[in-house]
Amino acid sequence: MKLLAANDPAPFAVEQADGDSPFFLTCDHAGRRLPQKLGRLGLPEAEFERHIAWDIGASEVARRLGRALDAFTVHQIYSRLVIDSNREPSVASSIVTVSETTEIPGNRDLGEEERQARAREIFWPYHDRIAAELDRRARAGRTTVLIAVHSFTPVFKGIARPWHVGVLYNRDPRLALILKHLFEAEGGLVVGDNEPYAVGDLTDYTIPVHGEKRGLPHVEIEIRQDLIAEAAGQEIWAARLARLLPEAYRRLNLAAA
């Protein structure tokens, strides 16, 4: 079974492919495109403006941050409603039938061949590109610091979330906690420590596989979407991260010395 048509875009986009920064940026939920073959998954167009379809504002923050740091940046352009690019494809939540409280008709009763096509043509090309680049950098002896850029909805199932930004980690909290301290020192920010999510092997892929297994310094950053829905906020957060991430990495190296 073939999912993507010849005129469907590639599943990922790369910027600063030859950037010389140690920072390496991923944006797993950057886009909201759908393969033509899937139509709109049985949903009205307005649903694709919501968080259920993509991480609002995250791609633009990653793009601006990547340019500021001259950092390799990769964006997954298809909607998480097709397949979640931050879930192992064998996990049930990789392709959701209900997101928050919204049913996804086009994801019901999928056969194994249909699930495999989504993984083969969307999930794996994205992660294979990340792995290939990390392999290339390792062979060249280049330092790599993995930064996964995400955003979260201000209200989830009727419950308001107070955090402006969260730092997420699993087995290695070092860079995340340094960055948390730097965010807090900015003043006026409510910073989540593994909030509103925590990284885990069943709920995440990018950090556990590309960060932890390779022993790379890493952090997943979650920014509240109302802060970065517009260009002004995107620029503020990209500039903040471009200032704080190098300092966080410097402090990490000092602590390890």
Sequence and secondary structure as in RCSB ss.txt:
>XXXX:A:sequence
MKLLAANDPAPFAVEQADGDSPFFLTCDHAGRRLPQKLGRLGLPEAEFERHIAWDIGASEVARRLGRALDAFTVH
QIYSRLVIDSNREPSVASSIVTVSETTEIPGNRDLGEEERQARAREIFWPYHDRIAAELDRRARAGRTTVLIAVH
SFTPVFKGIARPWHVGVLYNRDPRLALILKHLFEAEGGLVVGDNEPYAVGDLTDYTIPVHGEKRGLPHVEIEIRQ
DLIAEAAGQEIWAARLARLLPEAYRRLNLAAA
>XXXX:A:secstr
   S TTS  SEEEE TT   SEEEEETT   B  GGGTTTT  GGGGGSTTTS TTHHHHHHHHHHHHT EEEE
E B TTT  TTS TTSGGGS SEETTEE GGGTT  HHHHHHHIIIIIHHHHHHHHHHHHHHHHTT   EEEEEE
EE SEETTEE   SEEEE SS  HHHHHHHHHHHHHSS  EEES S    TTT SIIIIIIITTT  EEEEEEEG
GGTSSHHHHHHHHHHHHHHHHHHHHHHHHHH 
